[in-house]
Amino acid sequence: MRITVIGSGYVGLVAGACLANVGNDVVCADIDAAKVARLEKGEVPFYEPGLEDLVKENVAAGRLRFTTDVERACRDGGVIFIAVGTPQGDDGSAELRFVESVAETIGKALAGGENVLLDGQKIVLTKSTVPVGTTDRVSALIGEHARQGYVCCSNPEFLKEGDAVNDFLKPDRVVVGTPAGPAGDLAREALRELYEPFCRTHERIHFMDVRSSELTKYAANALLATKISFMNDLANLAERVGADIEKVRVGIGSDPRIGYQFLFPGTGYGGSCFPKDVKALMHTAEVNHHPLRLLQAVDAVNRDQKGILLRKVAAHFGGELAGRRFAVWGLAFKPNTDDMRYAPAIDLVEGLLAAGASVVAHDPQAMENAAAHFGDRITLSTDHYACLDGADALCICTEWNVFRRPDFDQVARRLKAPVLFDGRNLYDPERMAARGFTYYAIGRGRSLPV
C-alpha cells in the first residue's frame, strides 16, 4: 500500500518505519525541515531502541521517504496517518491545533488534482491520542474542502517508549474505529489487510465504532496510571505501619485478576502519555458533567508522589540542604528512552536547586535533553561513578540496568557519607544496611516516612 504518515515524531516515525518494513511504500511528512534532513540521512532525533537501524534499512531499500511537502504527501498516500502532537492545554485538555491543521491540509489535497485512493476513497486515520469526538471533527474539516471520497477512522497507538518497535511489530492488540456504512466497511477490509503482517499468529485486530476506539486509548492509560498511583499511595502507608511494599506487591500480583504489571512503587509516573492523557480524560469528563473522581485522586497522588524523594532528603538532613551537593542517577522518566517529559527527576532536581543545593547528574541517554532543560544550573557527568565524588548523598530516579548492580564499595568511597535515596527500590534494605549504607527506599518498612 502507499501510505502517508503526517508527523515524524515518536509515534509517526515508529509507525512509518514499521509499516515500510513489511513492504509498504511509506512517506513521512513533517514541517520541520531540519528534522527531515536528519531523517533522510538515517538519523533519528530521539532515542528508541532498534528504531534507527530500522529507519536506515528501509530508507536504503527505498520503502521509506521523508518530505516537508505535506499536501503532496497527502495526495500520494491511499492511507493517511495523522500522528502529530496533542500537547496539554492550560485547562488540561488536549491541544488539537496541529491535528486540525493537518485535517485542513488533507481537505485541500482532496479538492482536486491527482490523488491515490483505495476503493475510490482516501482512508484517514487519527493515530494521535485525541479526545472523543476528534475524528468526527477531522472528518468535518476535511469535508470543507474535499471534492473526492474519503473516510475518517480512529487507530490509537499503544506503544511503550523503550520498546515501541517491538510493540508495533508484535502488537498485543490493534484497535480500529470505523464509521457505519459502506465507506466504513471498505476501510475495515483495507485496514485488516494493512495490519495482517503484524497479527499472523493470533487475531489481534479489534474493530469498533470511532468514539469507542478514541475512549479506549484514554481508558487504557488511565487504568495503568491508577495502578501506579494506588501502589505509590500504598507504599507510603507501608512505611508508616512497618510493612514492606515489595512483599505486598508480590502478594497481590500473584492474583491473576491483578497481575504484576504496573505494581512497582516509585516517584510517580511521567512521560508523554500518562500525565497528559489522565488530565485530558478528566477534562472530557468535566465538560460532559461527569467528573471522574477516582481519576482526580490518581492525578493528585501522582503530583504528591513526585516530591517524595525531596521530602526524604530534606528529612534526613534536617531541612538544611543549602550548600550541599547531591548526585542523581537517572533523568529520563523511564529506562531505554531519552524522554524527560514530566520526569520525576525534574521535580527532585528543581527542588534541590531551590533549596540552595548543587546537583551532579548522569543518565545513559537523556544528557542532551537534560542540558537543554537545566542549562548550566546543574553539572552533567558522562560517568555515573564520577558524579558521586564529594556528594552528600546519591538519589536514584530511573531504573537503568547499569544502576542495578553497581560497585557499592566505590559508591560508598566516593560519597562524603554512604547515604542513598532509592526512588525505584532497586536494592534490598538489609543488604544495604550490611554494606554500611543509610538507605531510604519507597515503602520498604519504616524508611523515613514523610
C-alpha positions as a Markdown table, in Angstrom:
| # | Residue | x | y | z |
|---|---|---|---|---|
| 1 | Met | 0.0 | 0.0 | 0.0 |
| 2 | Arg | 1.0 | 3.6 | -0.5 |
| 3 | Ile | 1.0 | 5.2 | 3.0 |
| 4 | Thr | 1.5 | 8.7 | 4.2 |
| 5 | Val | 2.3 | 9.4 | 7.9 |
| 6 | Ile | 2.0 | 13.1 | 8.9 |
| 7 | Gly | 4.3 | 13.8 | 11.8 |
| 8 | Ser | 7.7 | 12.3 | 12.2 |
| 9 | Gly | 7.9 | 12.3 | 16.0 |
| 10 | Tyr | 7.8 | 9.3 | 18.3 |
| 11 | Val | 4.5 | 7.8 | 17.1 |
| 12 | Gly | 4.7 | 8.7 | 13.4 |
| 13 | Leu | 8.3 | 7.6 | 12.9 |
| 14 | Val | 7.8 | 4.2 | 14.6 |
| 15 | Ala | 4.6 | 3.6 | 12.6 |
| 16 | Gly | 6.2 | 4.7 | 9.3 |
| 17 | Ala | 9.3 | 2.6 | 9.7 |
| 18 | Cys | 7.5 | -0.5 | 10.8 |
| 19 | Leu | 4.9 | -0.2 | 8.0 |
| 20 | Ala | 7.7 | 0.2 | 5.5 |
| 21 | Asn | 9.5 | -2.8 | 6.9 |
| 22 | Val | 6.7 | -5.2 | 5.8 |
| 23 | Gly | 6.8 | -3.9 | 2.2 |
| 24 | Asn | 4.6 | -0.8 | 2.1 |
| 25 | Asp | 5.6 | 2.4 | 0.3 |
| 26 | Val | 5.7 | 5.0 | 3.1 |
| 27 | Val | 6.2 | 8.7 | 3.1 |
| 28 | Cys | 6.6 | 10.5 | 6.4 |
| 29 | Ala | 5.8 | 14.2 | 6.1 |
| 30 | Asp | 6.9 | 16.9 | 8.6 |
| 31 | Ile | 7.1 | 20.7 | 8.5 |
| 32 | Asp | 10.4 | 20.6 | 10.4 |
| 33 | Ala | 13.0 | 20.8 | 7.6 |
| 34 | Ala | 15.9 | 20.2 | 9.9 |
| 35 | Lys | 14.3 | 17.0 | 11.3 |
| 36 | Val | 13.5 | 15.8 | 7.7 |
| 37 | Ala | 17.1 | 16.4 | 6.7 |
| 38 | Arg | 18.4 | 14.3 | 9.5 |
| 39 | Leu | 15.9 | 11.5 | 8.9 |
| 40 | Glu | 16.9 | 11.4 | 5.2 |
| 41 | Lys | 20.4 | 10.6 | 6.4 |
| 42 | Gly | 19.0 | 7.9 | 8.7 |
| 43 | Glu | 19.5 | 9.9 | 11.9 |
| 44 | Val | 16.7 | 9.6 | 14.4 |
| 45 | Pro | 16.4 | 12.7 | 16.6 |
| 46 | Phe | 15.4 | 10.8 | 19.7 |
| 47 | Tyr | 16.5 | 7.5 | 21.4 |
| 48 | Glu | 14.3 | 4.5 | 20.8 |
| 49 | Pro | 16.0 | 1.0 | 20.8 |
| 50 | Gly | 16.1 | -0.5 | 17.3 |
| 51 | Leu | 14.4 | 2.4 | 15.5 |
| 52 | Glu | 17.5 | 4.0 | 13.9 |
| 53 | Asp | 18.5 | 0.7 | 12.3 |
| 54 | Leu | 15.0 | 0.1 | 11.0 |
| 55 | Val | 14.9 | 3.6 | 9.5 |
| 56 | Lys | 18.3 | 3.3 | 7.8 |
| 57 | Glu | 17.4 | -0.1 | 6.4 |
| 58 | Asn | 14.1 | 1.0 | 4.9 |
| 59 | Val | 15.4 | 4.3 | 3.6 |
| 60 | Ala | 18.2 | 2.4 | 1.8 |
| 61 | Ala | 15.6 | 0.0 | 0.4 |
| 62 | Gly | 13.6 | 2.9 | -1.0 |
| 63 | Arg | 10.5 | 1.9 | 1.0 |
| 64 | Leu | 10.7 | 4.9 | 3.4 |
| 65 | Arg | 11.0 | 8.5 | 2.4 |
| 66 | Phe | 10.7 | 11.9 | 4.1 |
| 67 | Thr | 9.4 | 15.2 | 2.9 |
| 68 | Thr | 8.3 | 18.7 | 4.0 |
| 69 | Asp | 5.7 | 18.9 | 1.3 |
| 70 | Val | 2.7 | 17.8 | 3.4 |
| 71 | Glu | 0.0 | 18.4 | 0.9 |
| 72 | Arg | 1.9 | 16.5 | -1.8 |
| 73 | Ala | 2.3 | 13.6 | 0.6 |
| 74 | Cys | -1.4 | 13.7 | 1.3 |
| 75 | Arg | -2.2 | 13.3 | -2.3 |
| 76 | Asp | 0.3 | 10.4 | -2.7 |
| 77 | Gly | -1.0 | 8.2 | 0.1 |
| 78 | Gly | -4.1 | 6.0 | -0.1 |
| 79 | Val | -3.9 | 5.7 | 3.7 |
| 80 | Ile | -3.0 | 8.7 | 5.7 |
| 81 | Phe | -2.0 | 8.5 | 9.4 |
| 82 | Ile | -2.3 | 11.7 | 11.4 |
| 83 | Ala | 0.5 | 11.4 | 14.0 |
| 84 | Val | 1.1 | 14.9 | 15.2 |
| 85 | Gly | 1.4 | 16.1 | 18.7 |
| 86 | Thr | -1.5 | 16.8 | 21.0 |
| 87 | Pro | 0.1 | 18.8 | 23.8 |
| 88 | Gln | -1.7 | 19.6 | 27.1 |
| 89 | Gly | -3.5 | 22.8 | 27.2 |
| 90 | Asp | -3.7 | 25.2 | 30.1 |
| 91 | Asp | -7.1 | 23.7 | 31.2 |
| 92 | Gly | -5.8 | 20.1 | 31.0 |
| 93 | Ser | -7.4 | 19.4 | 27.6 |
| 94 | Ala | -5.6 | 18.0 | 24.6 |
| 95 | Glu | -4.5 | 20.8 | 22.2 |
| 96 | Leu | -5.8 | 19.9 | 18.7 |
| 97 | Arg | -4.5 | 22.8 | 16.6 |
| 98 | Phe | -1.9 | 20.6 | 14.9 |
| 99 | Val | -4.5 | 17.8 | 14.2 |
| 100 | Glu | -6.9 | 20.4 | 12.8 |
| 101 | Ser | -4.3 | 22.0 | 10.7 |
| 102 | Val | -3.5 | 18.6 | 9.1 |
| 103 | Ala | -7.2 | 17.9 | 8.5 |
| 104 | Glu | -7.4 | 21.2 | 6.6 |
| 105 | Thr | -4.4 | 20.2 | 4.5 |
| 106 | Ile | -5.8 | 16.8 | 3.7 |
| 107 | Gly | -9.1 | 18.5 | 2.6 |
| 108 | Lys | -7.2 | 20.8 | 0.3 |
| 109 | Ala | -5.3 | 17.9 | -1.2 |
| 110 | Leu | -8.6 | 16.2 | -1.9 |
| 111 | Ala | -10.1 | 19.4 | -3.5 |
| 112 | Gly | -8.7 | 18.4 | -6.9 |
| 113 | Gly | -5.7 | 17.1 | -8.8 |
| 114 | Glu | -4.3 | 13.5 | -8.7 |
| 115 | Asn | -5.0 | 11.6 | -5.6 |
| 116 | Val | -4.2 | 8.0 | -4.7 |
| 117 | Leu | -7.4 | 6.4 | -3.4 |
| 118 | Leu | -8.3 | 3.0 | -2.1 |
| 119 | Asp | -11.7 | 1.7 | -3.3 |
| 120 | Gly | -12.5 | 5.2 | -4.5 |
| 121 | Gln | -11.7 | 6.9 | -1.2 |
| 122 | Lys | -8.9 | 8.2 | 0.9 |
| 123 | Ile | -8.6 | 6.5 | 4.3 |
| 124 | Val | -7.6 | 8.9 | 7.1 |
| 125 | Leu | -6.6 | 7.6 | 10.5 |
| 126 | Thr | -6.2 | 9.6 | 13.7 |
| 127 | Lys | -3.1 | 7.9 | 15.2 |
| 128 | Ser | -2.5 | 10.8 | 17.6 |
| 129 | Thr | -4.1 | 10.4 | 21.1 |
| 130 | Val | -7.2 | 12.6 | 20.8 |
| 131 | Pro | -10.3 | 13.3 | 22.8 |
| 132 | Val | -13.6 | 11.5 | 22.0 |
| 133 | Gly | -15.2 | 13.2 | 19.0 |
| 134 | Thr | -12.0 | 14.4 | 17.4 |
| 135 | Thr | -12.1 | 12.0 | 14.5 |
| 136 | Asp | -15.6 | 13.4 | 13.6 |
| 137 | Arg | -14.1 | 16.9 | 13.8 |
| 138 | Val | -11.3 | 15.9 | 11.5 |
| 139 | Ser | -13.9 | 14.5 | 9.0 |
| 140 | Ala | -15.9 | 17.7 | 9.1 |
| 141 | Leu | -12.7 | 19.9 | 8.5 |
| 142 | Ile | -11.7 | 17.7 | 5.5 |
| 143 | Gly | -15.2 | 18.0 | 4.1 |
| 144 | Glu | -15.0 | 21.8 | 4.0 |
| 145 | His | -12.5 | 21.4 | 1.1 |
| 146 | Ala | -12.6 | 17.9 | -0.3 |
| 147 | Arg | -14.1 | 17.0 | -3.6 |
| 148 | Gln | -13.1 | 13.4 | -3.6 |
| 149 | Gly | -14.1 | 10.5 | -1.5 |
| 150 | Tyr | -12.6 | 9.9 | 2.0 |
| 151 | Val | -13.4 | 8.2 | 5.3 |
| 152 | Cys | -12.0 | 9.1 | 8.7 |
| 153 | Cys | -11.2 | 6.3 | 11.2 |
| 154 | Ser | -9.6 | 6.1 | 14.6 |
| 155 | Asn | -6.5 | 4.0 | 15.1 |
| 156 | Pro | -4.9 | 4.9 | 18.5 |
| 157 | Glu | -1.4 | 3.8 | 19.3 |
| 158 | Phe | -0.4 | 1.6 | 22.2 |
| 159 | Leu | 3.4 | 1.9 | 22.1 |
| 160 | Lys | 5.6 | 1.8 | 25.2 |
| 161 | Glu | 8.6 | 4.1 | 25.0 |
| 162 | Gly | 11.7 | 1.9 | 25.1 |
| 163 | Asp | 10.0 | -1.0 | 23.4 |
| 164 | Ala | 8.0 | 0.8 | 20.7 |
| 165 | Val | 9.4 | -1.0 | 17.7 |
| 166 | Asn | 8.6 | -4.4 | 19.2 |
| 167 | Asp | 5.1 | -3.2 | 20.3 |
| 168 | Phe | 4.3 | -2.2 | 16.7 |
| 169 | Leu | 5.8 | -5.3 | 15.0 |
| 170 | Lys | 4.2 | -7.7 | 17.6 |
| 171 | Pro | 1.2 | -5.9 | 19.0 |
| 172 | Asp | -0.9 | -7.3 | 21.8 |
| 173 | Arg | -3.9 | -5.6 | 20.1 |
| 174 | Val | -4.7 | -3.2 | 17.2 |
| 175 | Val | -7.7 | -1.0 | 17.9 |
| 176 | Val | -9.5 | 0.5 | 14.9 |
| 177 | Gly | -12.6 | 2.6 | 15.0 |
| 178 | Thr | -14.6 | 2.9 | 11.7 |
| 179 | Pro | -17.9 | 4.7 | 10.9 |
| 180 | Ala | -21.0 | 2.8 | 10.0 |
| 181 | Gly | -21.9 | 2.4 | 6.4 |
| 182 | Pro | -20.3 | 1.3 | 3.1 |
| 183 | Ala | -17.3 | 3.6 | 3.4 |
| 184 | Gly | -16.5 | 2.2 | 6.9 |
| 185 | Asp | -16.9 | -1.4 | 5.6 |
| 186 | Leu | -14.4 | -0.8 | 2.8 |
| 187 | Ala | -12.0 | 0.9 | 5.3 |
| 188 | Arg | -12.2 | -2.1 | 7.7 |
| 189 | Glu | -11.2 | -4.5 | 4.9 |
| 190 | Ala | -8.3 | -2.3 | 3.8 |
| 191 | Leu | -7.1 | -1.9 | 7.4 |
| 192 | Arg | -7.4 | -5.5 | 8.2 |
| 193 | Glu | -5.1 | -6.2 | 5.2 |
| 194 | Leu | -2.7 | -3.4 | 6.3 |
| 195 | Tyr | -2.3 | -4.9 | 9.8 |
| 196 | Glu | -2.3 | -8.6 | 8.8 |
| 197 | Pro | 1.5 | -8.9 | 8.7 |
| 198 | Phe | 1.7 | -7.9 | 12.3 |
| 199 | Cys | -1.1 | -10.3 | 13.5 |
| 200 | Arg | -0.3 | -13.6 | 11.8 |
| 201 | Thr | -0.2 | -15.8 | 14.8 |
| 202 | His | -3.4 | -14.5 | 16.5 |
| 203 | Glu | -6.3 | -12.3 | 15.7 |
| 204 | Arg | -5.5 | -9.1 | 17.5 |
| 205 | Ile | -7.4 | -6.6 | 15.4 |
| 206 | His | -10.3 | -5.1 | 17.3 |
| 207 | Phe | -12.8 | -3.2 | 15.2 |
| 208 | Met | -15.3 | -0.9 | 16.9 |
| 209 | Asp | -17.1 | 2.4 | 16.4 |
| 210 | Val | -14.9 | 5.5 | 16.2 |
| 211 | Arg | -15.8 | 7.1 | 19.6 |
| 212 | Ser | -15.3 | 3.8 | 21.5 |
| 213 | Ser | -11.8 | 3.5 | 20.0 |
| 214 | Glu | -10.9 | 7.0 | 21.0 |
| 215 | Leu | -12.1 | 6.4 | 24.5 |
| 216 | Thr | -10.3 | 3.0 | 24.7 |
| 217 | Lys | -6.9 | 4.7 | 24.4 |
| 218 | Tyr | -7.6 | 7.1 | 27.3 |
| 219 | Ala | -9.2 | 4.4 | 29.4 |
| 220 | Ala | -6.1 | 2.1 | 29.0 |
| 221 | Asn | -3.6 | 4.8 | 30.1 |
| 222 | Ala | -5.9 | 6.0 | 32.9 |
| 223 | Leu | -6.2 | 2.5 | 34.3 |
| 224 | Leu | -2.4 | 1.9 | 34.2 |
| 225 | Ala | -1.8 | 5.2 | 35.8 |
| 226 | Thr | -4.4 | 4.2 | 38.5 |
| 227 | Lys | -2.4 | 1.1 | 39.3 |
| 228 | Ile | 0.8 | 3.1 | 39.7 |
| 229 | Ser | -0.8 | 5.8 | 41.9 |
| 230 | Phe | -2.5 | 3.1 | 44.0 |
| 231 | Met | 0.8 | 1.4 | 44.7 |
| 232 | Asn | 2.6 | 4.7 | 45.5 |
| 233 | Asp | -0.1 | 5.6 | 48.0 |
| 234 | Leu | 0.0 | 2.1 | 49.5 |
| 235 | Ala | 3.8 | 2.3 | 49.7 |
| 236 | Asn | 3.6 | 5.5 | 51.8 |
| 237 | Leu | 1.2 | 3.7 | 54.1 |
| 238 | Ala | 3.6 | 0.7 | 54.3 |
| 239 | Glu | 6.3 | 2.9 | 55.7 |
| 240 | Arg | 4.1 | 4.2 | 58.5 |
| 241 | Val | 2.9 | 0.7 | 59.6 |
| 242 | Gly | 6.2 | -1.1 | 59.1 |
| 243 | Ala | 5.3 | -3.2 | 56.1 |
| 244 | Asp | 7.4 | -3.9 | 53.0 |
| 245 | Ile | 5.6 | -2.8 | 49.9 |
| 246 | Glu | 7.8 | -5.2 | 47.7 |
| 247 | Lys | 6.4 | -8.2 | 49.6 |
| 248 | Val | 2.9 | -6.7 | 49.3 |
| 249 | Arg | 3.5 | -6.3 | 45.6 |
| 250 | Val | 4.4 | -9.9 | 45.1 |
| 251 | Gly | 1.4 | -11.0 | 47.3 |
| 252 | Ile | -1.2 | -9.2 | 45.3 |
| 253 | Gly | 0.5 | -9.5 | 41.9 |
| 254 | Ser | 0.3 | -13.3 | 42.2 |
| 255 | Asp | -3.5 | -12.9 | 41.9 |
| 256 | Pro | -4.2 | -13.4 | 38.2 |
| 257 | Arg | -7.1 | -10.9 | 38.4 |
| 258 | Ile | -4.5 | -8.2 | 39.3 |
| 259 | Gly | -1.2 | -9.3 | 37.8 |
| 260 | Tyr | 2.3 | -8.0 | 38.4 |
| 261 | Gln | 2.5 | -5.2 | 35.7 |
| 262 | Phe | 2.5 | -1.6 | 36.8 |
| 263 | Leu | 2.6 | -2.5 | 40.5 |
| 264 | Phe | 6.1 | -1.1 | 41.1 |
| 265 | Pro | 6.0 | 1.9 | 43.5 |
| 266 | Gly | 8.3 | 4.8 | 42.9 |
| 267 | Thr | 8.4 | 8.5 | 42.5 |
| 268 | Gly | 5.4 | 8.9 | 40.3 |
| 269 | Tyr | 4.7 | 8.4 | 36.6 |
| 270 | Gly | 5.9 | 10.7 | 33.9 |
| 271 | Gly | 6.5 | 10.7 | 30.1 |
| 272 | Ser | 4.5 | 12.0 | 27.2 |
| 273 | Cys | 1.3 | 9.9 | 27.8 |
| 274 | Phe | 0.1 | 9.2 | 31.3 |
| 275 | Pro | 0.3 | 12.8 | 32.7 |
| 276 | Lys | -1.5 | 14.5 | 29.8 |
| 277 | Asp | -3.8 | 11.6 | 29.0 |
| 278 | Val | -5.1 | 11.4 | 32.6 |
| 279 | Lys | -5.7 | 15.2 | 32.6 |
| 280 | Ala | -7.3 | 15.1 | 29.1 |
| 281 | Leu | -9.8 | 12.4 | 30.2 |
| 282 | Met | -10.6 | 14.3 | 33.4 |
| 283 | His | -11.3 | 17.4 | 31.2 |
| 284 | Thr | -13.5 | 15.4 | 28.9 |
| 285 | Ala | -15.4 | 14.1 | 31.9 |
| 286 | Glu | -15.9 | 17.5 | 33.4 |
| 287 | Val | -17.2 | 19.2 | 30.2 |
| 288 | Asn | -19.6 | 16.3 | 30.0 |
| 289 | His | -20.8 | 16.9 | 33.6 |
| 290 | His | -19.5 | 13.6 | 34.9 |
| 291 | Pro | -16.3 | 14.2 | 36.9 |
| 292 | Leu | -14.2 | 11.1 | 37.3 |
| 293 | Arg | -13.5 | 11.2 | 41.0 |
| 294 | Leu | -11.2 | 8.2 | 41.0 |
| 295 | Leu | -9.0 | 9.7 | 38.3 |
| 296 | Gln | -8.9 | 13.0 | 40.2 |
| 297 | Ala | -7.4 | 11.1 | 43.1 |
| 298 | Val | -4.9 | 9.3 | 40.8 |
| 299 | Asp | -3.7 | 12.7 | 39.5 |
| 300 | Ala | -3.4 | 14.1 | 43.0 |
| 301 | Val | -1.5 | 11.1 | 44.3 |
| 302 | Asn | 0.9 | 11.4 | 41.4 |
| 303 | Arg | 1.6 | 15.1 | 41.9 |
| 304 | Asp | 2.3 | 14.5 | 45.6 |
| 305 | Gln | 4.5 | 11.4 | 44.9 |
| 306 | Lys | 6.8 | 13.4 | 42.7 |
| 307 | Gly | 8.0 | 15.2 | 45.7 |
| 308 | Ile | 8.7 | 12.1 | 47.8 |
| 309 | Leu | 12.4 | 11.9 | 47.3 |
| 310 | Leu | 12.9 | 15.6 | 48.0 |
| 311 | Arg | 11.0 | 15.2 | 51.2 |
| 312 | Lys | 13.1 | 12.2 | 52.3 |
| 313 | Val | 16.3 | 14.1 | 51.5 |
| 314 | Ala | 15.1 | 17.1 | 53.5 |
| 315 | Ala | 14.0 | 15.0 | 56.4 |
| 316 | His | 17.4 | 13.2 | 56.6 |
| 317 | Phe | 19.4 | 16.4 | 56.5 |
| 318 | Gly | 17.1 | 18.2 | 58.9 |
| 319 | Gly | 15.9 | 20.6 | 56.2 |
| 320 | Glu | 19.4 | 22.0 | 55.8 |
| 321 | Leu | 20.2 | 21.5 | 52.1 |
| 322 | Ala | 21.8 | 24.8 | 51.2 |
| 323 | Gly | 25.4 | 24.3 | 50.2 |
| 324 | Arg | 25.1 | 20.5 | 50.0 |
| 325 | Arg | 26.0 | 18.6 | 46.8 |
| 326 | Phe | 23.8 | 15.7 | 45.5 |
| 327 | Ala | 24.4 | 13.1 | 42.9 |
| 328 | Val | 21.4 | 12.0 | 40.8 |
| 329 | Trp | 21.4 | 8.8 | 38.7 |
| 330 | Gly | 18.7 | 8.8 | 36.0 |
| 331 | Leu | 16.9 | 11.8 | 34.4 |
| 332 | Ala | 14.7 | 10.2 | 31.8 |
| 333 | Phe | 11.2 | 9.3 | 33.0 |
| 334 | Lys | 11.9 | 5.6 | 32.4 |
| 335 | Pro | 14.8 | 3.5 | 31.1 |
| 336 | Asn | 15.5 | 2.9 | 27.4 |
| 337 | Thr | 14.4 | 6.4 | 26.4 |
| 338 | Asp | 15.9 | 9.9 | 26.4 |
| 339 | Asp | 12.4 | 11.4 | 27.1 |
| 340 | Met | 12.3 | 13.7 | 30.1 |
| 341 | Arg | 8.8 | 15.0 | 29.7 |
| 342 | Tyr | 7.2 | 15.2 | 33.2 |
| 343 | Ala | 10.1 | 13.1 | 34.6 |
| 344 | Pro | 10.1 | 12.8 | 38.4 |
| 345 | Ala | 13.8 | 13.6 | 38.3 |
| 346 | Ile | 12.9 | 17.1 | 37.2 |
| 347 | Asp | 10.9 | 17.7 | 40.4 |
| 348 | Leu | 13.7 | 16.4 | 42.6 |
| 349 | Val | 16.4 | 18.4 | 40.9 |
| 350 | Glu | 14.4 | 21.6 | 40.8 |
| 351 | Gly | 13.6 | 21.2 | 44.5 |
| 352 | Leu | 17.2 | 20.7 | 45.4 |
| 353 | Leu | 18.3 | 23.7 | 43.4 |
| 354 | Ala | 15.5 | 25.8 | 45.0 |
| 355 | Ala | 16.8 | 24.8 | 48.5 |
| 356 | Gly | 20.3 | 26.0 | 47.6 |
| 357 | Ala | 21.9 | 22.7 | 46.9 |
| 358 | Ser | 24.0 | 21.8 | 43.9 |
| 359 | Val | 23.4 | 18.8 | 41.6 |
| 360 | Val | 25.6 | 16.5 | 39.6 |
| 361 | Ala | 23.7 | 14.1 | 37.4 |
| 362 | His | 24.1 | 11.2 | 34.9 |
| 363 | Asp | 21.7 | 9.4 | 32.6 |
| 364 | Pro | 22.8 | 6.9 | 29.9 |
| 365 | Gln | 20.7 | 8.6 | 27.2 |
| 366 | Ala | 19.0 | 11.8 | 28.4 |
| 367 | Met | 22.1 | 14.0 | 28.8 |
| 368 | Glu | 21.3 | 16.2 | 25.7 |
| 369 | Asn | 17.7 | 16.8 | 26.8 |
| 370 | Ala | 18.9 | 17.4 | 30.4 |
| 371 | Ala | 21.3 | 20.1 | 29.1 |
| 372 | Ala | 18.5 | 21.7 | 27.2 |
| 373 | His | 16.2 | 21.7 | 30.2 |
| 374 | Phe | 18.6 | 22.7 | 33.1 |
| 375 | Gly | 21.3 | 24.6 | 31.2 |
| 376 | Asp | 24.2 | 25.4 | 33.4 |
| 377 | Arg | 22.2 | 25.1 | 36.6 |
| 378 | Ile | 23.4 | 21.5 | 37.2 |
| 379 | Thr | 26.6 | 19.6 | 36.3 |
| 380 | Leu | 26.2 | 16.6 | 33.9 |
| 381 | Ser | 28.7 | 13.8 | 34.2 |
| 382 | Thr | 29.4 | 11.3 | 31.5 |
| 383 | Asp | 30.4 | 8.7 | 34.1 |
| 384 | His | 27.9 | 7.7 | 36.8 |
| 385 | Tyr | 30.6 | 7.0 | 39.3 |
| 386 | Ala | 32.4 | 10.3 | 38.8 |
| 387 | Cys | 29.3 | 12.3 | 39.7 |
| 388 | Leu | 29.4 | 10.8 | 43.2 |
| 389 | Asp | 32.7 | 12.5 | 44.1 |
| 390 | Gly | 32.2 | 14.7 | 47.2 |
| 391 | Ala | 28.4 | 14.4 | 47.1 |
| 392 | Asp | 26.4 | 14.3 | 50.4 |
| 393 | Ala | 24.1 | 11.6 | 49.0 |
| 394 | Leu | 23.1 | 9.7 | 45.9 |
| 395 | Cys | 19.5 | 9.8 | 44.6 |
| 396 | Ile | 18.2 | 7.3 | 42.0 |
| 397 | Cys | 15.3 | 8.4 | 39.8 |
| 398 | Thr | 15.4 | 6.0 | 36.9 |
| 399 | Glu | 15.9 | 2.2 | 36.9 |
| 400 | Trp | 18.5 | 1.9 | 34.2 |
| 401 | Asn | 20.1 | -1.6 | 34.1 |
| 402 | Val | 23.6 | -0.1 | 34.7 |
| 403 | Phe | 22.4 | 1.1 | 38.1 |
| 404 | Arg | 21.0 | -2.2 | 39.3 |
| 405 | Arg | 24.3 | -3.8 | 40.3 |
| 406 | Pro | 26.9 | -1.1 | 40.9 |
| 407 | Asp | 30.2 | -1.3 | 42.7 |
| 408 | Phe | 28.9 | -0.4 | 46.2 |
| 409 | Asp | 32.3 | -0.1 | 47.6 |
| 410 | Gln | 33.2 | 2.5 | 45.0 |
| 411 | Val | 29.8 | 4.3 | 45.6 |
| 412 | Ala | 30.5 | 4.5 | 49.4 |
| 413 | Arg | 34.1 | 5.6 | 48.9 |
| 414 | Arg | 33.3 | 8.4 | 46.5 |
| 415 | Leu | 30.4 | 9.8 | 48.5 |
| 416 | Lys | 31.0 | 12.0 | 51.6 |
| 417 | Ala | 28.9 | 9.5 | 53.5 |
| 418 | Pro | 27.2 | 6.4 | 52.3 |
| 419 | Val | 23.7 | 7.8 | 52.1 |
| 420 | Leu | 21.4 | 6.6 | 49.3 |
| 421 | Phe | 17.8 | 7.6 | 48.4 |
| 422 | Asp | 16.4 | 5.0 | 46.0 |
| 423 | Gly | 13.3 | 6.1 | 44.2 |
| 424 | Arg | 13.0 | 2.8 | 42.3 |
| 425 | Asn | 13.5 | 0.2 | 45.0 |
| 426 | Leu | 16.5 | -1.3 | 43.2 |
| 427 | Tyr | 18.2 | -2.8 | 46.3 |
| 428 | Asp | 17.5 | -4.9 | 49.3 |
| 429 | Pro | 17.4 | -2.8 | 52.5 |
| 430 | Glu | 19.0 | -5.4 | 54.7 |
| 431 | Arg | 21.9 | -5.9 | 52.3 |
| 432 | Met | 22.4 | -2.1 | 52.0 |
| 433 | Ala | 22.5 | -1.8 | 55.8 |
| 434 | Ala | 25.1 | -4.7 | 55.9 |
| 435 | Arg | 27.2 | -2.7 | 53.4 |
| 436 | Gly | 27.1 | 0.3 | 55.8 |
| 437 | Phe | 24.6 | 2.4 | 53.8 |
| 438 | Thr | 22.0 | 4.7 | 55.2 |
| 439 | Tyr | 19.3 | 3.6 | 52.7 |
| 440 | Tyr | 16.0 | 5.1 | 52.0 |
| 441 | Ala | 13.6 | 3.5 | 49.5 |
| 442 | Ile | 9.8 | 3.7 | 48.8 |
| 443 | Gly | 7.6 | 1.8 | 51.2 |
| 444 | Arg | 10.2 | -0.6 | 52.5 |
| 445 | Gly | 9.2 | -0.8 | 56.1 |
| 446 | Arg | 9.9 | 2.2 | 58.4 |
| 447 | Ser | 12.0 | 4.1 | 55.9 |
| 448 | Leu | 11.8 | 7.7 | 57.0 |
| 449 | Pro | 8.0 | 8.3 | 56.3 |
| 450 | Val | 7.3 | 11.9 | 55.2 |
